[in-house]
Amino acid sequence: ASPDPAVLAEAVAASRLEGRSVRRGALHVAAVVAGTDNLGALVFQPAHPLSDADQRTLERAAQITALLLLFRRTVADAEAQVRGELLDDLLSHPTRDPAALRSRAARLGVDLDAPHVVVVADGAQIASWARTFAAARGGLAMAREGRTALLLPGADPGQAAQTVSREAARALGRPITAGAAGPATEPAAVAPAHREAEQCVRALAALGRTGTGASAAELGYVGLLLGEGGRQDVRGFVDSVLEPVISYDEKRGTALVQTLDAYFAAGGGLTRAADQLHVHVNTVSQRLDRITQLLGPGWQEPDRSLDLRLALRLHRLGM
C-alpha cells in the first residue's frame, strides 16, 4: 500500500531536521538535502528491519543523490546561461559574425537557418520557466529589458504566442501576455522579429488583451500603430469614427457594422459583400444608404474610409 502522505511529509521533515534517516512503521526515510535546498527524499520499505549499517548506507545514498542533483542543476544552469548569451548576441549583434552564431547554435542543437519564431512575454519573472520551456523544444530564452524573450522552432508565431501565454500562466498562476513574430530563417532575421514581437506585446496591452497571446501579423497595422505609440485613446478614436453606426446597431439589433466591414473586405463590391453576409444585394445597398445617413456623405472617400477601416479593425479586436 502507498504510504500516507501526511506521515511521509512528517517523516521527511523530521529527517531533514535531525540530519539522518528516520523510521515510521515499516518505512525508512532519508531527506535529500544540499545546504538549505530541499531536493526530495529517499523512501525505503524493506522486507526485513534495517541494521545500523544499512541505515547509514541509506543516508549515504541520500547524500550522493543530493550531489548528483546539484551537479545536474549546475550543468543545466550553465547550459541555460550559454543559451541566453547566444540569444542576447542574436538580438544585439545579429550581423557581426553570422558564421560564428550558426556554429555556437549548432553546438546547442539549434539550426538558425530553420524557421524560428520569436515570442516576447511580459515580465522578466518568468525567465526561469521560459528557459526550461525553450530548452525542451530546442529553443533559446532569456530575460531582456523587463520582459522575457524566447526563440522557438516553428513557423506559426500566433500559435507559439498562445502556447507560451497559456503554459506560462498555468505554471506561474497569473495571466501572461505574449506577442510573437516571424518566422526567422537566418541569424540576421531574429532581431527584427524580436522588435515586432515587442510591439505586439505593447499593442495587446493597449487593446486591453492582457493575458492573451497573438502574433504581429494577426494585429496587422493596428498592432504596429499601437505597439509604436504605446497606450492611446483607442476607444475615443473608435467612437469618433464609428459611434453613430455602433449605437444604431445596439439600439435596433441591426448589422450595419458587419455590413460596413464586409463592404470594405469586398473592395466595395456589393455582390461580394452580399455573398459574404448571406443576404440579397438590395439589402446591402439599403444598409449602405442607412450608413450614409448616419455618417454623412463622403465616408467612402480615401481619407475617411482609411479611418473607418482602422476603427472597424479596432472594434473587431474588442475596443
N, C-alpha and C positions, 0 to 999 in steps of 0.2 A: 504494500500500500504506500501511496505517496505520503511523505511527512507533512504534518500540519504546518501550514505557512507561518502561523504565529509562533509556534515552537521553534521552527527553523530560524526565523528572524531573531528571536531572543538568543538562540544559541550562537548565531553569527556575531551578534553584538557582544555577547559575553566573551567569545574567543578573541575578538578584536581588543576588548578592554584588558583581558588577562594576558594577552600575548602568547597564548598556547592553545592547543586543541581542547575542546570540551566534549563531554558526553551527555546525551539526552536520550535516555532509554537505550535503544539499540543503535542510535546514530552517534557517530563521531564527526565533529565539525571543526574545521580549521579555517579561520579567516585568511583571505589573501590580501595582504596589506603592504603598501610601499610608502613609508613616511606617513603623511596624512591622507594618502589616497586609498580609498576602499575599493579594491578591484574585484571582489567577489568572495567565494568561499569554496573549499573542498568538502564534500559531504560523503561520508563512507558508512555503509551499513554492512559490517562483516558478518559472516556466518557464525563466527566464534568471537568471544571477547578479545580485545587487543591487549597485548603486553605493553609494558612501558616502552620497550624498544620500538614496537610497532607504532605507538603514538608519536614517538619522536620522528619516525620515518614519515608519517603523515604531515607533521609540522614542517619538516624539511621540504617535502613536496610542495607545500603551500608557499614556502619561501622561493623555491625555484620557479613556480608558476608566476609569482609576482615579478621576478626578474625577467622572465620571458615576455610577460605582458608589457612591462616597461620598455624592453628592447623593441617590441613591435610598435609601441606608441612612438618611440624615438624615431624609428625608421619612417613611420607614417608622417610624423611632423616634418622630418627632413624632406621627404618627397613633396609634401604639401607646400613647403617653402620654395622648393625648386620650381614647382608648377606655377606658384604665384608669381615668382620672379620672371618666368617666361611670359606669362600673360601681361605683366606690367611692361615688359620690353615691347611686346607686340602692340600695346596701346600707346606707349610713349615714343618708341623709336622703330616704327614698322619698316622703314626703308633703309635703315643703317646698314644692315648685313643680312638680307633675306636668307642667304645660304646657311649662315650660322644659326638663324632662328629655326629653319627647317631641320637642321641637324640636331639641335637641342630638343626640339619637339619629337623627333623620331625616337630619341633615346627614352622618351616618356611614353612611347606608343601613340603619339598624336601625329596625324598626317595633315599638315596645314594646307595641302593642296586639295584635300577632300572638302566637301561642303560642311561648313560650321555656321551655327547661329550664335549671336551674342545676346545674352539676357542680362539686364540690369534690374536688380531688385532694391527696393527702398530699405535703408538701414544697413550699417556695417555689422550689426549684431548677429546676422545670420551667416557670416563668413565661414565659421567653423562647419556648420551644417552644409553650406554650399560646396566647400572643398571635398567633403565626403561624397556628396551627391554627384559632383562633376567627375571625380576620380573614378567612381563606379561605372561611369558611362564613357570613360576615355576622354574626358574634357579637362578644363582648367577653371580655377576660380580664385578670387582674391577680393579683399576689401579695398575700396578705392574712393576717396573723397566723400566719405559718409554713406556710400552705397556699396553693394556687392555686385561684382561683375562675374559672369560665367561664360565660358566658351564651350559650346556643346556640339558634338557631331549631329548633323541633320540639315534638312533644307526647309523646314517649316517653322519659322520663328514664332508664329501665333500659337501653335501647339506647344512649343517649348516654354513660352511665357506662361501659358495657362498651367502647365505641369509644375513649373517652379513655384508659381503663386500658390497652387493647391497643396503641394507636398511640403513646402516650407511652412505654410500656415498650420498644417497638421502637426508638424514636428515642433514648432515653437509655440503653438497655442495662441496666435494672434494673426490678424489679417496681414498679408504681404502683397504689395503691388509690384508687378513685374512687367517691364517693357522689353521688347526684343526686336532685332533687325537681322538682316542677312538674306540668303546665305552668303558667307565669305568663302572664297575658294583660293585665296593666296594670302600670305602674311600681310601684305600692304592693305588688304581689304578689311582687316579686323578692326582697326582704329575708326574708320568711317562708320562701320556698322555699330560700334560702341557708342559713337556720338548720336546716331539715330535712336538707339535703344534708350539712351538717357533722355532724349527729347520725348520719347514715347512715355516714359515714366512720369515726366512733368506734365504731359498732356492728360494722362489718366487722372492725376491729382486735380488738375484744373477742371476736369469734367466731373469730378465727384465720384470717380470709379475706383476708389480706394479698395484694396483687397482683391483686385482682379488682375488678369494678365492679358496682354494684347500685343500685336506687332505694330510697327510703324506703318506698314502697308495697310493694315486694317483701318487705322485712323486717317490715313491719307493726308491731304492738305491741311485738314483741321488739326491733326497731330503736329505737323510741322509748325503751324501758326501758334498753337498753344504751348508747344514744347519750347519754342524760342522765346516766347514772351512771358512765360510763367502764367500765374493766375490772372485772368482778365475778367471783365464784366460780361461773361458769356451769356448769361440769362438775359441781361439787358439788351445785348445785341440781337438775340433771337426774338425777343418781344418787340423791339423796334422795327423789325423787318416782317415778322410773321404773325404778330399778336392778333390782328383782325381775323385772319383765317383760322388760327387755332381756337380762338374764342367762339367763332361761328360753329366749328365742328363740335366743341364741347357742349354748347347750348342746344344744338339741334341734332346731334348724333350723325352728322354728315361725314363725308370723306374727302373734303377739299384738300387737306394737307397731303393725303395719299395720292390724290389726283395730280396735284402740282408736282409731287416727286416723280410720279410715273411720266408726266409730260416732259420734264427735263431729261429723264433717263431715256426717253424715246427720241430725244433730239428735236422735240417739237412736233413729232408726228402723231396726229390724232388717232389714226388707226392702230399704230403700235401701242400707244398708251391705252387705248380701249381693250386691246387684246391682253395687255398685262393686268388690267383691272377687272377683266372678265365682264365688261359692260358694253353697251352699244356706243358707237362713236358719237351719236347725238347726245348721249348722257355726258360724255367727256366735254363736248362743246358747251353744253348748258352749265356745267360746273365751272369751266374756264370763264364763262361770262359772269358768273357769280363772283369768282375770284377778282375779276377786273373791277367789279362794283366795290369790293372790299379794299383792294389795294390801290385802285385808281389806274388810269391809263398809263402805259409806258413800262409796266412791270416786266415785259419781255425784252426790253432794250438791254444791251450788253452789260452796262454797269449795274443796273438793278437786278438783272437775272443772276449775275455772279453773287450778289449779296443774298439773294433768295436761295440759291443752291447751297451756299455755305450755311445759311441759317437752317435749311432743311436737314443738312447733314448733322449739324449740332443737335437739332431737335430729335433726330433719329437716334443719336447717341445717348439721349436721356436728359438733355438740358432743357 
